[in-house]
């Protein structure tokens, strides 16, 4: 699966939240929970651990001339309700 993101936004997130999109890729290397978010555009939440913190990553499914890829939209420290979803489903 191809993954891409806005590097400028990643640097802002790293400064503000301590985790950039390059770090967030670690979420996919371990147990994580997927929650459907929207259909138009097709987005989902990936909830899992990055750098020892439970985070929520918004991923959008996009298409280009090479096919489908995942665009990382934003991320944040998981809310209490997102943490509960993770605990119940991971």
N, C-alpha and C positions, 0 to 999 in steps of 0.2 A: 504494500500500500504506500502510495506517495503521500507525503505530508509537506505542507508549506505554510508560511506565515509572513507577516509584515515585520521585518527586522527592527524597524524604528519603534514599533509598538512593543516588541519584545524587550527592547532596552528600557523603555519607560516602565514596563511591568517589573522588570528586574530591579530598577531603582526604587519603585514605590512598594512592591510586594515581596521583593527578595527572590523571586522566581521568574525566569523568562521562559519563552516557548521552547528554547533548546533544552532547558532543564525539565520542562513539562513532558517531554517525550518519555521520560522514565515511567510515567503513569502506565504506559502500555507494556512495560516489562515485568509487571507483577499483577496481582489481583486488582481488578477495578470493576466498577459497576457502571452500566450504560443506562441512561434515562432519556427517552425521547423528549425533545423540546418543541420543535416546530416542523411543519411540512414544507413551508414556503418562506424562506429557503429551508431545505432539509438540514436540521441541526439536531445534535444530541449533546447531553452532558456526560462527560466521563469523570467519575468520582473515584479518586484513589490517592495513594501517597506519593509525594515528591519531596525529597530532602527531609523526610521524617514528618512532614505535615500533610494532613488530609486536605486536598484541594479539589476544586471543581473546574474542569476545563470544558469550554464550549467549543465544539467542533462542527464545522459546516461541510457538507458533502458538495463538492464542485466538480465541474467537468471542463476539460479543454481538449485540444486536438490529440492529446496522448491518452485520453480517457478520464476516468474518475480519480479524484484525489481528495484528501482531507485538508481543509483550511482551518488553522487554529485561530479562533476569534478572540477569546479572552480567557482569563482564569482568575480565581480568587480563593481565599481560605474558605473551605466548605462551611455552610451554615449548619446549625444544629439539626435541622430537618434533613439536610443532605447527608450529614454524618449518620443519622438514624437509618436512612436508606442504605448507606454503605454497610453498616453493621448488620442489617437484616438480610442483605443479599450477597455479601462478599464471601 
